[in-house]
Amino acid sequence: MKTIALKEKTYELLGELKEKKKVTSFNELILSMIQKTKKTPYSLFGSLKNKTKRFTTEERHNIWREE
């Protein structure tokens, strides 16, 4: 989890929008705004989190090496 700094007015506007959109968290609100802007399906946000393993540098080189 990360923390971001907002000006008071921005925080108030986000709070109003959060109530209007009837979402339960600022995270949900921000993700919906990003999804709308990028036209990315919400189902893709975090869809592989904790489902994939991290590759080592050597494995990445083997996968992406030019043939």
N, C-alpha and C positions, 0 to 999 in steps of 0.2 A: 504494500500500500504506500502511496506517495501523498504528500501534502503540497498544495499550491496556494499561492498568495493572491487574494483578490481585493480590489478596492471595495469599500463598503457599498457603494451604489451597485456595483456588479453583483455582489452577494445578494442584495435585496431583490434585484431584478431576477436573478436565478431562483430565489425563493418563491417569488410570485409565479414564475413560469412553472416551477415544480408543482405548486398547488393547482394551477390551471390544467396542467397535463395529467394530474392525478398520479404522479409517480412517487415511489416511496423513498428515493434517495437522490442526491445530487449526481452520483455516479450513473444511475439509470437515466437521468435527464441528459447528462452530457453525452452518454453513449447514443441516445436516441437522436440528438442533434448531429452528432458526427455521422451516424448511419444515414440520416436524411440528406446531409450535405454530400456525402460520398456515394450515396445510393448503394450502399453495401448492405446485404441482408443481415439483420440482427443476429441470425443464427450462426454467422461466421465469427462473431466476437468471442474469442476465447474457446473456440470449438475444439482445439487440440491441446489446450492447457492440461498439463499433467498426463497426457496420453502419448506423448512422444519422448524419446530419449534425446539427450544432448549428444551431438557428435563431437568426437575429438578433432583436433586440427588435421591429423593424418586422414581420418575418415572423410572429412570435408574435401580435402585435396584429392582423394581417390574418387569421390563421387563427381566432382566438378572438373577434373583434369581434362584437358583437351586431347582428343584422340586423333 
